[in-house]
Amino acid sequence: AETPTPTWFQRSQKSPETTRSAAVRAIGRVNSAAAVEFICERLRDGDPAYVEQCRTAISRLTNPELAPILQTQADLVPTIHRAVFVEAAARLASR
């Protein structure tokens, strides 16, 4: 049997994973304590689909007020991610 060609609507629909990844990237741009908390929760969840977006979001933060939060969260996220938090906190603290 021949596979039917998807309609325009079917082709334009994003997968749930793509939508969640886009949400993580967008939340990372918010530069707030709530955004950092959300990202940390995703890292603690350990879902490999979001780990890189979360790490990138942390490394791109620009709000110096988040430095102490990142320092605290560095102890609460899985060990493999701590360096990203420590580096981001140091960078923001020096601003």
C-alpha angles and dihedrals in degrees: 000000000000118000110242117242110249117246122243089258093053092048093049095054114102120222116250089248092055091048093049092047090052089050092053091050092048094047089050089060092057092081095207137125089250091054091050090050091051092049091048090052090053091051091049088050086060096213104163090210090071106028097093093045089050094049090048091049091053092048091051098052113126105182109106090201088071094064096092091046091052091049090053094044091050087074093047102050124076112286093247090066099045097095091059090054095045092048093047092047091051092048092049094044090056093057 
